Amino acid sequence: MRILILLMLAACALAGLQTWRIGALHDQADQAQLIIGTLSAGIESRDNVIHRLNDEAVMRERQEQSLRTQLARAGQLARVREIHLQRLLNENQEMRDWYGARLPDGIGRMHARPAFASAADYLRWLPGGDELPDTGKRTGH
């Protein structure tokens, strides 16, 4: 009888131990599920960012191509204008004289500016500079 009681107690102890281990395994499984959920959300977020960045890259490539096309068009127009201007200068002596004439001082100062190393240099230069004479006042010429 004592052996039977000891066996029953041992069986109860083993059952209790197994129940405790099963509970611990359930807790670990729950923690693993939380980690999997967190990692899945992180992967989904990363995939969304990658998709958005790819879309932006494609959009920028299209914009770049559009700008290159516009630049090529503008270059072609500039060449056509230069050819047209050169043709006019070659055909017309009065036009050549006008084109080669010196600009008035005020206009010349408007077109003259130093070379700038950066945009900041240009912005520092803007407030200064020589003012043009008031056109309503008589000058000494």
Secondary structure per residue as TSV (DSSP state, phi and psi in degrees):
chain	resnum	aa	ss	phi	psi
A	1	M	-	360.0	-41.5
A	2	R	H	-62.6	-39.4
A	3	I	H	-64.4	-40.7
A	4	L	H	-63.6	-42.2
A	5	I	H	-64.8	-43.2
A	6	L	H	-62.6	-41.7
A	7	L	H	-64.2	-40.5
A	8	M	H	-64.1	-43.7
A	9	L	H	-63.7	-41.8
A	10	A	H	-63.5	-42.6
A	11	A	H	-63.4	-41.7
A	12	C	H	-64.6	-41.4
A	13	A	H	-63.9	-43.5
A	14	L	H	-63.5	-41.7
A	15	A	H	-63.6	-41.9
A	16	G	H	-64.2	-41.7
A	17	L	H	-62.8	-44.3
A	18	Q	H	-64.3	-39.5
A	19	T	H	-62.3	-43.0
A	20	W	H	-64.2	-43.3
A	21	R	H	-65.3	-39.3
A	22	I	H	-63.9	-40.9
A	23	G	H	-62.6	-41.9
A	24	A	H	-64.4	-40.1
A	25	L	H	-65.1	-36.8
A	26	H	H	-63.0	-42.3
A	27	D	H	-62.6	-42.5
A	28	Q	H	-64.9	-38.6
A	29	A	H	-65.1	-40.5
A	30	D	H	-63.5	-43.3
A	31	Q	H	-62.8	-41.1
A	32	A	H	-63.1	-39.6
A	33	Q	H	-63.6	-40.3
A	34	L	H	-63.3	-43.5
A	35	I	H	-63.9	-43.5
A	36	I	H	-61.5	-42.5
A	37	G	H	-62.5	-43.4
A	38	T	H	-64.2	-45.9
A	39	L	H	-64.4	-38.9
A	40	S	H	-63.5	-41.9
A	41	A	H	-64.4	-40.3
A	42	G	H	-63.9	-41.7
A	43	I	H	-65.3	-42.6
A	44	E	H	-63.3	-41.8
A	45	S	H	-62.8	-44.0
A	46	R	H	-62.2	-43.3
A	47	D	H	-62.4	-39.7
A	48	N	H	-63.2	-41.5
A	49	V	H	-65.0	-43.7
A	50	I	H	-60.8	-43.8
A	51	H	H	-62.1	-44.6
A	52	R	H	-63.8	-43.0
A	53	L	H	-64.9	-38.2
A	54	N	H	-63.7	-43.0
A	55	D	H	-61.1	-43.4
A	56	E	H	-64.7	-37.9
A	57	A	H	-64.2	-42.7
A	58	V	H	-63.4	-42.9
A	59	M	H	-62.5	-42.8
A	60	R	H	-66.0	-37.2
A	61	E	H	-62.4	-41.2
A	62	R	H	-64.4	-43.2
A	63	Q	H	-63.2	-41.7
A	64	E	H	-62.1	-43.3
A	65	Q	H	-63.1	-40.6
A	66	S	H	-62.9	-43.5
A	67	L	H	-65.0	-38.6
A	68	R	H	-64.1	-38.9
A	69	T	H	-64.9	-44.3
A	70	Q	H	-62.5	-40.8
A	71	L	H	-63.6	-42.3
A	72	A	H	-63.2	-42.0
A	73	R	H	-62.9	-44.6
A	74	A	H	-63.5	-40.0
A	75	G	H	-62.9	-41.6
A	76	Q	H	-63.5	-43.9
A	77	L	H	-61.7	-40.3
A	78	A	H	-63.5	-41.4
A	79	R	H	-64.1	-41.7
A	80	V	H	-62.7	-43.7
A	81	R	H	-62.9	-41.7
A	82	E	H	-63.9	-42.1
A	83	I	H	-63.9	-42.5
A	84	H	H	-63.4	-44.9
A	85	L	H	-62.2	-43.7
A	86	Q	H	-63.4	-38.7
A	87	R	H	-63.6	-43.7
A	88	L	H	-62.6	-42.0
A	89	L	H	-64.5	-39.2
A	90	N	H	-69.0	-29.7
A	91	E	H	-86.5	-26.1
A	92	N	-	-128.5	115.9
A	93	Q	H	-65.2	-40.2
A	94	E	H	-61.9	-39.6
A	95	M	H	-66.0	-41.0
A	96	R	H	-61.5	-41.7
A	97	D	H	-64.1	-45.5
A	98	W	H	-62.9	-43.9
A	99	Y	H	-65.2	-35.4
A	100	G	H	-87.4	-7.1
A	101	A	S	-70.2	150.9
A	102	R	-	-74.4	139.8
A	103	L	-	-74.2	153.7
A	104	P	-	-59.6	155.7
A	105	D	H	-55.1	-46.8
A	106	G	H	-60.3	-43.0
A	107	I	H	-68.6	-39.9
A	108	G	H	-60.8	-40.7
A	109	R	H	-66.8	-31.6
A	110	M	H	-64.8	-34.9
A	111	H	H	-86.7	-17.5
A	112	A	-	-86.7	130.8
A	113	R	-	-155.9	152.4
A	114	P	-	-73.8	168.1
A	115	A	-	-77.5	137.7
A	116	F	-	-110.5	138.4
A	117	A	S	-85.0	-24.3
A	118	S	S	-154.0	170.7
A	119	A	H	-65.1	-32.9
A	120	A	H	-64.3	-38.5
A	121	D	H	-62.0	-42.0
A	122	Y	H	-63.1	-43.1
A	123	L	H	-66.0	-35.6
A	124	R	H	-67.6	-32.5
A	125	W	H	-75.6	-30.5
A	126	L	T	-55.0	-50.7
A	127	P	T	-64.0	-28.3
A	128	G	-	-84.3	-153.8
A	129	G	S	92.7	165.5
A	130	D	-	-81.3	137.5
A	131	E	-	-82.1	147.2
A	132	L	-	-78.9	150.4
A	133	P	-	-65.4	150.3
A	134	D	-	-68.4	125.0
A	135	T	T	-71.1	-17.4
A	136	G	T	-80.6	-15.8
A	137	K	S	-98.5	148.8
A	138	R	-	-77.7	138.2
A	139	T	-	-101.4	175.2
A	140	G	-	-80.3	6.3
A	141	H	-	-77.0	360.0
